[in-house]
Amino acid sequence: MNSPDKLPLVKAALTTLADQLGPNDKVSIVVYAGSAGIVLEPTHDKRYVRQALECLAAGGSTAGGQGMALAYATAKANMIKGGINRVIMTTDGDFNVGISRNEDIEALVKQNMEGGITLTTLGFGTGNYNEAMMEKIADIGNGNYAYIDSAAEARKVLDDEMSATLFTVAKDVKIQLEFNPKYVSQYRLIGYENRALAEEDFNNDAVDAGDIGAGHQVTALYEVIPTGVEGWLPDRHFAANNATANAEHNDELVWMKLRYKLPNEETSRLIEQAVPANTLAKAAPARGDLAFAAAVAAYGQFLRGDTHLGTFSLSDARALAGAQNDYRRQEFLELTRLAETAKAPN
């Protein structure tokens, strides 16, 4: 944990977080090298937080499960009624002592989430880093996950995006789309496989879903095959009947439903909206933010070896994204070039 991309970066990242503390905020620091222990009792004094961070040192094995249990116990003992109660876990993802079974860690996170304590996981370093696990427990903990590989990324997550990271404005947000078979024969959601729900769970308020923070936006990208155009799957026997069955809704392309709960409510609210059928006919090539989002989605599919991309290449993704002035978006363009180099034959 002492390599430059681990503990030193953790200190820099959490110092950035400490600078955001207000007079009503409290922070405690728990460590889990070898065994778990509290190195800073709850305080709102930024000086004490910085001093405690400076004294942190790497060493020993990783008792991550015990560290999480102690962090949750500390948060519970100092619960702020009506406030934001969250454990922020920084880790290289290697739990090798004590509670280390995924099922036990997930149960711990779920139990505390139901008690009002959410979880953010911040990943550092490479090697034996378990990104899938860190993202999964953050999802279970109604929080968020980020991988931090630089001081700039730490500022982005813990400063620029702090409101979206900590302040939930809508919880258990679910979206459900129904495409009109008259206009769309096939469709697929790009990504979000680990967020997929059973159809019947959309109306079930007991089923947990994702939260949205202040100033946060979520984009769901669907790829559609218009009716009459060859798609990924062969034609279905009853497709023609389905396409003409709902004449009453011939002017609708998609029926969209959105469910969400306000932060202090347990009953969801429903928004329903039809997307007009002429939207597809009037569709133009993506521009601006939508084009950039589509380029990032294509990049992700490329890295996963998605066969649906066809001949679409990384250079096509860069062209779709276009020139960018924002340094974060410039970083994406550079990542596509690096991936292109890595995939090139020797």
N, C-alpha and C positions, 0 to 999 in steps of 0.2 A: 504493500500500500504506500510505500515511501517514494516510489518513482515519480518523476515530475508531473506525469499525467494523472496522478492519484492524489495523495494527501496534500501536497503543496497547492494543487488546484482546488481541492476541497476547501482548504483554508481561505483561499481567495474568493471562492464562490460564497461561502457562508459569511465572510466579512461584508460582501456586497449585500447579503440579506440583512445583516445586523444594521447596516446603514439605513434600512427602511423602517426600523422599529419606531413606533409611536409611544407616547407616554402610557397608553393603556395596554400595550403589548407585553407579553412575558415570554422569555426563551429559557429553556434548559438544555444542557448538552449531555448526552449519554454516549459512552464509548463501548466498544465490544471487541477489543483486541485481547484474545486469550480468555478474558471473562468480562462480563458487563459491569459497568459502574457509572455513577454520576460524577462528572467533572465540573458541572456548573448547575447550582440550584436555580430554580426559576427566578429570573430578574428582568427588569426592563432597562437596566443600565447598559448602554452600548459599550462602555469601557470594559466592564467585566466580561462581556461576550467576546470582545476582541482579545483580551488577555488570555481567556480560556482557549480560544482558537490557536493562539500563538504557542501555547504549551502542549498542544496535541502532538503525539509521536506515534509512529507505526511500530508494530512489533507483535510477535506471537501469532497464534492461530485466530480464526475468525468466528467468534461466538455470535453470529448475526441474529439467530433466533432469540437468544437471551437478551441481546441488546434491544430488539424490538419489544419484547415483553416488558422490559424495564422502562422503555420510552413510553409505552402505552400506559403503564401504571403511573408514571410521573405526570403524564397529561391528564389522566383521570383524576388524580389527587388535586390538580390545579385547574379543574374544569372551569371555563368561563361561560356562565349561563347566557345564552343568546349570542355568544361570540363564535369565533372560528377556532376550533380546537383541532390541531393537525400535527401529526408526526411527519417530519421531513427526514427521510433516510438517505444518507450518502453511502455508497457502497461500490466495491468492484465486483459485486455479485457472487462472491465466493464464501458460502457458509459451510465451514468444515468442522465445527465443534457444536455439540449440544443439539438444540432444536434445529434440524436441518431438513427434515422431510417436508416436501412441498405442501402436502396436505395439512400438516400441523401449522405451518406458517400461514397458509390461506385461511384456516379456521380462526387463527388469532386475529388476523386482519379483519375478517368478516364480523367477528364478535364485537370488536371495538368500533367498527363502522356503524353497526346497529346501535351502539351506545353513544354515538355522536362525535367520534374521533376519526377523522379522515386521514389519508396517507398520500404523501408525495414521495416518489422514489427518484433519486438522482444518481445516474450511473457514471462511473469514472474508469478509465483504463481499458486495457485490452487483455488478450490471453484467455483466461478462464472466465471471462465476464459473461454472465447469464442474462442477456437482455430480455428474452422472452419471459422469464420469471419475474423480473423487475416490473415489466409492463403489466403482467397479469395481476400481481398483487396490488399495484396502483389502481387498476380497474376495480378489483374487489373492494378496495378501500375508498371508493368514490373520490379518488384523487387524480393525479396525473403523473406522467413519467417523462423524464427528459434525460438524454445522454449529453454529458458536458465534456468536451474535448479541448476547450480553450477558455481563457478569461473572457473573451468576447461572447462566447456562448453562455457563460455564467451570467454576464450582465443582461443578456437577452432574456434568460429564463427567470432570474431572480430580481431583476430591476424593471426592464422594459415591459415584461409580461406579468409582473407580480399580481396585478389585479385579477387577471384571468386565472392565474395559478391558485389564488387563495380565496377569492370572493365568488361564491356560487350564486348565480341569479336564477338558474332553472336546473332542477335535478330530475333524474330518471327520464331523460328526453328520448323519445322514440319517434321514428319516422316510418311510415308505411306507404308505399306507392302501388297503385293498381293501374296497369297500362291497358288501354282499349285495344283489343285484338284486331279491330278494324284497321288500325294504323300501325301497330307494333306487333310483330310476330315473335320476336325474341328480345331479351334484355338481360343484362347482368350488372350487378353492383361491383364497382372496382374497389377492391380493398374492403376493410371493415369486417373481414372474416371472423375476427375474434370478438366482434360486437353483435354478430347476427343473433336474432331471436326467433323462436318458433312463431308462426303467424298468430296463433291464439294468445301468445304472451303480450301482444300489443295492447289489449284491453285489460290486462291483469296488472293492477297496481302493486301487487306483491312482488312482481318480477323487477329486479334491479336493472337499471340502464345507466347510460353515461350522464354526467353533469356538464353544464356549460357555465364558464366563469364570466365575470364582468368584462365587456369589450371583446369577448371571444366569439369567433365565427366558426361554424362547422359546414363543410361542403361535402355533399354526397354526389359522386360522379357515377352516372349510369351510361353504359353503352347500349344503344338500341339498334335493332334491325327492322326497318320499315316493312310492313306487310307487302309481299310480292317480290322482295329482294332476298337473294340467297343468303342464308345465315350459317351459324355453326352447326345447327342440328337439322336433320331431315324434316320435311313437312309432316305434320301430324294429321291423322285421319279425320279428326273432327275440327280442324283449324278453321275451315271455311264456315262451318255452322257457328262457331264461336264468334267469328268476325262480323256476323250479321245479326247476332242474337239480341243486342241491346241498341235497337234503333233509337230509343229515347235519349241515349247519350252519344249520338253520332257526332256531336260538336265538341266532344271532350277527348283529349289525347291521354291525359293522366288524371286520376283522382288521388289527391295527396292528403294524407292525414298525419297530424303532428300531435303527440301527447307530451305533456310536461307537468311537473309539480313545482309550485313555488317553494323556496327553501324551507319554510316552516309549515308546509302542508303535506298531507299524506294522500290526498285525493287528487288525481290527475285532471288536467284541463285539456280539452280537445279543440284543435283547429282543423277544419276541413276546407280544401280549396281545389277547384277544378282547373286544370291547365288546358286552354283552348286547343282544338285540333289543328288550327292553322299555324300554331307555333312551330311545328315540324317543317311545314312547307316554307315558312319564312326564316328558318334557321340560317344563320350566316356563320362563316368561320369564326372560331373563338378569338377574342382579343383581350388585352389587358390582364386583369387578375385571373379570369377564367382560363385564358390560354396558358398562363403560368401554372395554374393548378393542374391542368390537363397534362402539361409537360412533366411535372413532378410525378403524376400518376403513371405516365408512360415509363419514366425512369425506374420507378419502383417495380413495375411489371417486367422490365428488361432484366433487372437484377435477379428476379425470381425465375427467369426463364419462361415467362408466360407465352404460350403458343398463340394466343389471340392477337398478338401484336402484328403478326404477318411480317411485312417488309419494313415496318416502321422502325427507324434506327435512333441511336443516341444523337446523331447530328440532326435528325428530324425533330427530336425533343428540344434541342437547343434552338433551332429555328422557330419552333412554336413558342417557346418561352420569350424569345426576342432579346434585344439588348436591355440590360438592367443597370440602374444607377445605385440601387440599394445594395449594400455590401453583402447582406445575407443571401439575396437572390443571385448576386455575382458568384457567391460561394457554390450555389447549386450548379451554375453553368460550369464551374471548374470541376465539380464532382463528376459531371457527365463526361468531361474530357479524360479524367483519371480512369473512369470505368471503361471508356473506349480503349484506352491504352492497355488496361489490364486484360481486356477481352481479345486484343489483337493477337494474331498468330505470331509465334517467334520466328 
